[in-house]
Amino acid sequence: MNNAHAGLVLLALGAAHGINPAMGWLFAVARGLHDRSRRAVCAALGPLAIGHAMAIGVAVFLASTLGHLVPLRIVRLVVAVTLVAVGGAGLIRHRHVRLGGMRVSPRELATWSFLMASAHGAGLMVLPFMLDSLQEPSFSMSHHQMSMNTTSVEPVMTAGLGGFDAIQIAAPLIHTLGYLLVTAVLAIVIYEKVGLRILRRAWINLNVVWNVAMIGAGVLAFVG
């Protein structure tokens, strides 16, 4: 997958995450209705986006670091099994992180967004589309260096920490941009024009759709 294609996929995944009420726009609307202010809706968007980006960044960093320590096929297998397991568990039991009312600080809201995105496997979903960007470690070089100096731990440090590259920064930013755009549009439109009654009239069980998509992404990661 080339960089342009991967970027579009990450943007689309972010937009898909933004559609889900559980990912934040529902709280932003509820907060606006509670305070009777559009400013309250907009004020919630920044912390929500920061928390979401952190969840994506942590997943990408862990996968990228693992990709520098073990062969890529092992990373692919780990991602696939985790996606299927999390998606299957989500179909059996709905995951939800409770937020302590409307009066929460931006830091608390960002923390909630991070936990909610992590619980729903938002970071895991981007990994199948980035696996080809992970580079396998040079085991032969590390082995040679270790044989030259058995007391040195530099090769291990290089493998584990030297993998911090542009993709670990760009992926969360691109994904969060898609998430923020959709979340902002939905929150403002629903607050201004529709109201929360839309949840009673036009409800789709996005939890089921999301978890089925995670299982499909796991299969894609395994066969990809």
Number of C-alpha atoms within 10 A of each C-alpha: 11 9 11 9 11 18 18 14 18 27 23 17 19 29 20 16 27 27 19 19 18 19 22 28 27 21 21 26 29 18 23 23 17 13 14 13 14 17 12 17 25 17 14 24 22 16 22 29 28 21 24 33 28 22 24 28 22 17 21 24 18 12 23 27 20 23 24 24 23 16 16 21 15 14 24 23 16 16 23 26 16 17 26 20 15 18 26 16 13 20 15 10 10 12 14 12 14 9 15 10 8 14 12 13 11 16 13 16 25 23 20 23 26 26 19 23 26 19 17 24 22 24 22 24 27 23 27 20 18 22 21 15 16 20 17 18 19 14 15 9 11 16 12 11 15 16 11 10 10 9 8 12 11 13 17 14 11 14 20 18 15 12 20 13 11 8 18 19 15 14 22 25 22 20 29 28 20 22 28 24 16 19 27 22 14 20 28 20 12 17 23 14 8 13 15 14 10 10 12 8 8 7 9 11 8 14 19 16 12 21 24 17 16 26 21 17 24 28 18 14 24 18 10 14
